[in-house]
Amino acid sequence: MTAPPGSEEARLAGLVRAHDRWRGREVFNLLASENAVSARARKYLSSDLAGRYTLPLEVNFHGETIDNSYTGTRYTDQIETLANAAAARVFHARFATTRPLSGHIAALSALAPLLPAKSRILAIAPDEGGYDGYAPGFIPALFGYTVRPLPADGPGFTVDPTRAAETIHRERPNAVVLGQSFFLFPYPLREIAEAAHAEGALVFYDASHVLGLLAGGEFQDPLREGADVVFGSTHKSFPGPQGGILFTDRDDLFQQIDPALVWRVFDNAHWNRIAALGQTLLELERCGAEYARTIVANAQGLGRSLSDLGVPLVAEAQGFTRSHQLHIDRPRLEATAHLRAGALARRLERQRLLIDLVGRIGTAEVTRLGLQPNDMPRLADLLVRGGLRSERVGREVLVWRKTFSGLRFA
């Protein structure tokens, strides 16, 4: 059945088609917070699972003990079990859950059951590259947590191990929450964990931005380096559907987290999403190592090429990055090009090149398309001509973009 011409249904259908064409075939997406989902995972998102529900939780209902409020879930429950097992294998964890609906909810899923109200936490402040959700007034305000800054400074908002340990011993928190929105380099995690555990504090690692790198064995290995619980979103360097994930090696912690999910943090976990996430995990189990290596190589190569063309970037002396991100040095951009990062992003958007308005450039999705390090000089040239020089390169971008059909590492 087709929508009546001129109806709102027809307009909606047209908008979705236009979006799919624009974002799926006509631009290079360099947003650090996005990625492309494989065709098979997208198929699962639109499967019959999209409207189904399961509640695998033992409850007492009018004197009768039942382990699920619904019938018809024989396959739904197996899908979740398969996805959780794949997550545990990919991240070399003893326990994993794919139920969290987002990275933010994955954080709540760990913090709420493990940290009592009025706990003290350390987190990297937003003005030093941290995630706003851990700042006063957001997640801490929900539970009455006192949050103090874990210092991060220097090129790329890096964490110094000595200063971090001193801060932990001085503040004596209940938990240290690691994770950044501006995330270039690994943490000195062993030193942080040693200091935190000496004070009886837990170490949470928000891997939202670097999850795809961790899946491929790049960047760092949080559980082996001392983190107690790792969680994050599944649609940044990790090329899955929008959602969240959580994993740990500690049985004592998981036995507090898992029962606290249903009816406390959420109830419906969206099993079409879990199926798509399971597919992505299986894809990365096969080829995640090559994918992660290529993301980092592309980021470092793009950084070198942009710097050679005069684009000021953070951490040039440190090799620009060890993640999927590059950071434009915004003060230097304004001083040398008289241009703000937001205005640069708007210029590039008109030329079919997408970066974010806060100066981050990401290589995860273009790597998924098939771009290699030897393509980075050409990409840098387009970014400079379309951004700093205001040249009209959109047609050139479109012609090049159409040579990439389908996705690699899928």
Secondary structure, DSSP 8 states (H G I E B T S, - for coil): ----TTSHHHHHHHHHHHHHHHHHHS-EE--TT-----HHHHHHHTSGGGG-------EEETTEEES-S-SS-HHHHHHHHHHHHHHHHHTT-SEEE---SSHHHHHHHHHHHHS-TT-EEEE--GGGTB-GGGSTTSHHHHHT-EEEE---BTTTTB--HHHHHHHHHHH--SEEEE-BSS--S---HHHHHHHHHHTT-EEEEE-TTTHHHHHTT-S--HHHHT-SEEEEESSSSS-S-S-EEEEES-HHHHHHHGGGTBTTTBS---HHHHHHHHHHHHHHHHHHHHHHHHHHHHHHHHHHHHHHTT--BTTTTTTS-SSSEEEB-HHHHHHHH---HHHHHHHHHHTTEE--TTSEEE-HHHHHHT--GGGHHHHHHHHIIIIIS----HHHHHHHHTT--S-S--
